[in-house]
Amino acid sequence: MRLNEIVFNDAQPVEGYGPGFFRIGGQVIQGAVITGPKGTQTWAGLADIAPLMALAGEIDVLFVGTGADVAHLPDTVLEPLQNAGVGVEAMASPAACRTYNVLLSEGRRIALAMLPV
């Protein structure tokens, strides 16, 4: 078996998560967070669409972690992103972290917005 070192270019993988926090790039962030090619920042949640819209043109797909369980995204979030050419996939935050890390390691143009579990 051949092992290859994974190199993450602009974005950092999610290293861990737990009740109310995420660990990204060695930093523990309490509450909701966005991470991707523009770095990592705290996020006010689904009502705060401006930082998500700022990713348009930078990414192809945005994964949205909806907390412990999968939930549908409100149209006020989904429609503007899709109209801006961003694909949106909602899933539970743990699954979103795993999916993001795998696709990030493949060099995909993605970002992740997560609500804590």
SVG drawing of the C-alpha trace seen along z (x, -y; Angstrom):
<svg xmlns="http://www.w3.org/2000/svg" viewBox="-38 -40 42 42">
<polyline fill="none" stroke="black" stroke-width="0.4" points="0.0,0.0 1.3,-3.4 0.6,-6.3 0.5,-9.9 0.8,-13.0 -2.2,-15.2 -1.5,-18.8 -4.2,-21.4 -3.6,-24.5 -5.5,-27.6 -8.0,-26.1 -7.6,-24.0 -9.3,-20.8 -11.6,-20.4 -9.5,-18.6 -12.3,-18.0 -15.6,-19.1 -17.7,-18.6 -20.5,-20.1 -20.5,-23.8 -17.1,-24.0 -14.9,-23.2 -11.1,-22.8 -9.7,-24.1 -6.0,-24.8 -5.2,-24.1 -7.6,-26.8 -10.8,-26.0 -13.7,-28.1 -16.9,-28.2 -20.2,-28.4 -20.9,-28.5 -18.0,-28.8 -17.2,-29.2 -14.0,-27.8 -12.7,-27.6 -10.3,-29.3 -10.7,-32.7 -9.8,-31.3 -11.8,-30.5 -14.2,-32.9 -17.0,-32.8 -20.5,-32.9 -23.8,-34.3 -25.7,-31.3 -28.3,-30.9 -29.5,-34.5 -26.0,-35.8 -25.9,-35.1 -23.4,-37.9 -20.2,-35.8 -21.7,-32.9 -22.4,-35.2 -18.8,-36.5 -17.7,-33.0 -19.4,-33.1 -16.9,-32.8 -14.3,-31.3 -16.1,-28.0 -18.3,-25.5 -20.0,-23.9 -20.8,-25.1 -21.5,-22.4 -23.8,-23.6 -23.6,-21.6 -27.0,-22.0 -26.0,-20.8 -26.5,-17.3 -29.3,-16.5 -29.8,-17.2 -32.3,-20.0 -33.6,-21.8 -32.1,-25.2 -34.5,-28.2 -35.1,-29.6 -33.6,-32.9 -30.3,-31.1 -30.6,-28.6 -31.9,-30.7 -29.4,-33.6 -26.5,-31.1 -27.8,-29.0 -28.5,-32.2 -24.9,-33.2 -23.7,-29.8 -22.9,-28.2 -24.0,-24.6 -25.3,-24.0 -25.5,-20.7 -27.0,-20.6 -26.2,-17.8 -25.6,-17.2 -22.4,-18.9 -20.4,-15.7 -21.1,-14.5 -20.4,-17.9 -17.0,-18.0 -16.0,-14.6 -17.2,-15.3 -15.5,-18.7 -12.2,-17.2 -12.3,-14.5 -13.1,-16.8 -10.6,-19.4 -7.9,-16.8 -8.8,-16.3 -8.2,-20.0 -11.9,-20.8 -13.2,-24.4 -15.4,-24.1 -16.2,-25.8 -18.0,-24.8 -20.5,-26.6 -21.4,-24.8 -23.7,-25.1 -22.4,-23.3 -23.6,-20.0"/>
</svg>
